[in-house]
Every structure is written in C-alpha cells, then in structure tokens.
Amino acid sequence: MLICELSLLYVMVVGDRMSTKIFVGRLSDGTTNDELHSLFRKFGTVTEAVAMGNYGFVVSNTLFH
C-alpha cells in the first residue's frame, strides 16, 4: 500500500501552459516511478513521476488547476 504526504513545490506558467511540481514525502519503501505515476494519473495528466527512496516528485499540467 502506498502511503504518502504531499507538499506543493511550485506552479510555473510558461506561455499558455501551467505546470505544477509536487513533493511527495513519506513514500512506502520500494515505491516505484510507475506506482507513483499510476496514483496521480487518477487526478490528471502526469508528465513526470520520480520516486527516490522515501520521497518523490510528480509534475503535471492539469493537477490542482
């Protein structure tokens, strides 16, 4: 089971596109990039998901907009 806590790192606007980078902390041990991507794609388009040990980052053009 994937358990995490979230923090919004930044919202960047480039032209007509807005991008949001989210810090995801306290990930379960062994969480993969694919699991993180799958979790967040339920809420919008994920352009990048990277798990790095017990934390990770998710970048999206549609989450929280």
Backbone as a printed PyTorch tensor [residue, N CA C, xyz], in Angstrom:
tensor([[[  0.8390,  -1.1760,   0.0000],
         [  0.0000,   0.0000,   0.0000],
         [  0.8800,   1.2330,   0.0000]],

        [[  0.5770,   2.1910,  -0.8700],
         [  1.3350,   3.4260,  -0.9910],
         [  0.7470,   4.4630,  -0.0530]],

        [[  1.5460,   4.9110,   0.9020],
         [  1.1240,   5.9410,   1.8490],
         [  2.0860,   7.1040,   1.6880]],

        [[  1.5540,   8.3380,   1.6230],
         [  2.4200,   9.4840,   1.4070],
         [  1.8120,  10.7490,   1.9830]],

        [[  2.6460,  11.8050,   2.0300],
         [  2.1360,  13.1430,   2.3420],
         [  2.6180,  14.0650,   1.2400]],

        [[  1.8610,  15.1210,   0.9600],
         [  2.1220,  15.9690,  -0.1970],
         [  2.4800,  17.3800,   0.1970]],

        [[  3.3500,  18.0030,  -0.6060],
         [  3.6450,  19.4270,  -0.4890],
         [  3.7560,  19.9840,  -1.8920]],

        [[  3.1320,  21.1250,  -2.1390],
         [  3.2190,  21.7760,  -3.4340],
         [  4.5430,  22.5240,  -3.5050]],

        [[  5.3900,  22.1870,  -4.4780],
         [  6.6840,  22.8580,  -4.6110],
         [  6.5820,  24.1310,  -5.4220]],

        [[  5.9880,  24.0390,  -6.5860],
         [  5.8420,  25.2610,  -7.3600],
         [  4.7680,  25.0940,  -8.4150]],

        [[  4.2660,  26.2140,  -8.8560],
         [  3.3950,  26.2720, -10.0220],
         [  4.0840,  27.2300, -10.9820]],

        [[  4.3900,  26.7670, -12.1910],
         [  5.1140,  27.5660, -13.1580],
         [  4.2330,  27.7790, -14.3840]],

        [[  4.1860,  29.0030, -14.8630],
         [  3.4160,  29.3190, -16.0660],
         [  4.4000,  29.6620, -17.1750]],

        [[  4.2930,  28.9410, -18.2860],
         [  5.1170,  29.2080, -19.4680],
         [  4.1620,  29.3460, -20.6400]],

        [[  4.0400,  30.5410, -21.1680],
         [  3.0770,  30.7880, -22.2380],
         [  1.6720,  30.5250, -21.7320]],

        [[  0.9530,  29.6490, -22.4220],
         [ -0.4070,  29.2990, -22.0320],
         [ -0.4520,  28.0760, -21.1250]],

        [[  0.7000,  27.4990, -20.8130],
         [  0.7280,  26.2510, -20.0490],
         [  1.1780,  26.4900, -18.6110]],

        [[  0.4890,  25.8450, -17.6960],
         [  0.8410,  25.9200, -16.2910],
         [  1.3060,  24.5360, -15.8680]],

        [[  2.4160,  24.4670, -15.1510],
         [  2.9580,  23.1960, -14.6970],
         [  3.0860,  23.2240, -13.1780]],

        [[  2.7270,  22.1220, -12.5360],
         [  2.7890,  22.0140, -11.0840],
         [  3.7380,  20.8970, -10.7010]],

        [[  4.6870,  21.1770,  -9.7960],
         [  5.5930,  20.1540,  -9.2840],
         [  5.2510,  19.9130,  -7.8220]],

        [[  4.9760,  18.6690,  -7.4940],
         [  4.5270,  18.3010,  -6.1600],
         [  5.5720,  17.4110,  -5.5080]],

        [[  5.9770,  17.7600,  -4.2930],
         [  6.8390,  16.8960,  -3.4950],
         [  5.9560,  15.8840,  -2.8010]],

        [[  6.3200,  14.6210,  -2.8890],
         [  5.5690,  13.5410,  -2.2490],
         [  6.4920,  12.9050,  -1.2160]],

        [[  6.1730,  13.0860,   0.0560],
         [  7.0250,  12.5700,   1.1270],
         [  6.4360,  11.3490,   1.8020]],

        [[  7.2840,  10.6810,   2.5630],
         [  6.8990,   9.5120,   3.3580],
         [  6.3300,   8.3890,   2.4980]],

        [[  6.9440,   8.1680,   1.3250],
         [  6.5270,   7.0460,   0.4850],
         [  6.8900,   5.7280,   1.1550]],

        [[  6.1220,   4.7210,   0.8790],
         [  6.4250,   3.3880,   1.3640],
         [  7.7290,   2.9080,   0.7250]],

        [[  8.5170,   2.1250,   1.4610],
         [  9.7520,   1.5720,   0.9180],
         [  9.4620,   0.7840,  -0.3520]],

        [[ 10.2910,   0.9670,  -1.3460],
         [ 10.1500,   0.2180,  -2.5850],
         [  9.1530,   0.7810,  -3.5790]],

        [[  8.5880,   1.9600,  -3.3040],
         [  7.6550,   2.5780,  -4.2470],
         [  8.3850,   2.8620,  -5.5530]],

        [[  7.7790,   2.5120,  -6.6840],
         [  8.3930,   2.7190,  -7.9940],
         [  7.8330,   3.9630,  -8.6810]],

        [[  8.5390,   4.4070,  -9.7150],
         [  8.0600,   5.5360, -10.5220],
         [  6.6870,   5.2220, -11.1030]],

        [[  6.5090,   4.0050, -11.5830],
         [  5.2310,   3.6110, -12.1820],
         [  4.0890,   3.6450, -11.1730]],

        [[  4.3360,   3.2090,  -9.9420],
         [  3.2940,   3.2530,  -8.9050],
         [  2.9090,   4.6920,  -8.5830]],

        [[  3.8960,   5.5500,  -8.4880],
         [  3.6420,   6.9630,  -8.1970],
         [  2.8630,   7.5980,  -9.3540]],

        [[  3.2590,   7.3060, -10.5620],
         [  2.5630,   7.8100, -11.7480],
         [  1.1110,   7.3350, -11.7640]],

        [[  0.9040,   6.0550, -11.5000],
         [ -0.4550,   5.4850, -11.5010],
         [ -1.3400,   6.1240, -10.4470]],

        [[ -0.7850,   6.4020,  -9.2830],
         [ -1.5550,   7.0110,  -8.2040],
         [ -2.0690,   8.3960,  -8.6070]],

        [[ -1.2090,   9.2050,  -9.2130],
         [ -1.5730,  10.5900,  -9.5220],
         [ -2.3090,  10.7480, -10.8420]],

        [[ -2.1740,   9.8170, -11.7760],
         [ -2.8750,   9.9880, -13.0520],
         [ -4.3810,   9.8740, -12.8840]],

        [[ -4.8320,   9.3750, -11.7400],
         [ -6.2680,   9.3440, -11.4470],
         [ -6.8340,  10.7590, -11.3290]],

        [[ -5.9610,  11.7390, -11.0510],
         [ -6.3910,  13.1090, -10.7920],
         [ -6.0620,  14.0680, -11.9270]],

        [[ -5.3280,  13.6000, -12.9380],
         [ -4.9770,  14.4550, -14.0670],
         [ -3.8070,  13.8870, -14.8330]],

        [[ -3.3490,  14.6410, -15.8030],
         [ -2.2370,  14.2090, -16.6500],
         [ -0.9130,  14.3780, -15.9070]],

        [[ -0.1580,  13.3080, -15.7860],
         [  1.1520,  13.3270, -15.1290],
         [  2.2170,  13.3380, -16.2150]],

        [[  3.0700,  14.3640, -16.2170],
         [  4.1290,  14.4390, -17.2100],
         [  5.4200,  13.8000, -16.7120]],

        [[  5.5650,  13.6850, -15.3810],
         [  6.7530,  13.0520, -14.8140],
         [  6.4410,  12.5990, -13.3910]],

        [[  6.9240,  11.4260, -13.0320],
         [  6.8050,  10.9090, -11.6630],
         [  8.0990,  10.1790, -11.3260]],

        [[  8.7680,  10.6380, -10.2640],
         [ 10.0490,  10.0570,  -9.8850],
         [ 10.0270,   9.7320,  -8.3970]],

        [[ 10.2060,   8.4580,  -8.0660],
         [ 10.3180,   8.0120,  -6.6750],
         [ 11.7970,   7.8650,  -6.3500]],

        [[ 12.2150,   8.4470,  -5.2160],
         [ 13.6220,   8.4250,  -4.8010],
         [ 13.6900,   7.9750,  -3.3560]],

        [[ 13.6290,   6.6870,  -3.1370],
         [ 13.6270,   6.1990,  -1.7640],
         [ 12.2910,   6.4810,  -1.1160]],

        [[ 12.3000,   7.2330,  -0.0090],
         [ 11.0680,   7.5070,   0.7390],
         [ 10.3880,   8.8130,   0.3300]],

        [[ 10.8160,   9.4120,  -0.7710],
         [ 10.1580,  10.6180,  -1.2690],
         [ 10.1880,  10.6150,  -2.7940]],

        [[  9.4810,  11.5550,  -3.3990],
         [  9.4770,  11.6390,  -4.8490],
         [  8.8690,  12.9480,  -5.3130]],

        [[  8.7420,  13.0850,  -6.6280],
         [  8.1920,  14.2880,  -7.2360],
         [  7.2350,  13.8940,  -8.3470]],

        [[  6.1660,  14.6670,  -8.4880],
         [  5.2100,  14.4780,  -9.5650],
         [  5.0330,  15.8240, -10.2520]],

        [[  5.1230,  15.8260, -11.5780],
         [  4.9300,  17.0390, -12.3720],
         [  3.7030,  16.8270, -13.2430]],

        [[  2.8240,  17.8460, -13.2760],
         [  1.5850,  17.7460, -14.0390],
         [  1.2030,  19.0910, -14.6230]],

        [[  0.5150,  19.0290, -15.7490],
         [ -0.0320,  20.2580, -16.3520],
         [ -1.4940,  20.4390, -15.9990]],

        [[ -2.1080,  19.4520, -15.3250],
         [ -3.5500,  19.5450, -15.0480],
         [ -3.9180,  19.3950, -13.5680]],

        [[ -3.0500,  18.8630, -12.7380],
         [ -3.3730,  18.7180, -11.3160],
         [ -3.4460,  20.0760, -10.6410]],

        [[ -4.4410,  20.2680,  -9.7800],
         [ -4.5950,  21.4750,  -8.9670],
         [ -4.8380,  22.7370,  -9.7860]],

        [[ -5.3710,  22.6040, -11.0010],
         [ -5.6500,  23.7880, -11.8220],
         [ -7.1240,  23.9230, -12.0030]]])
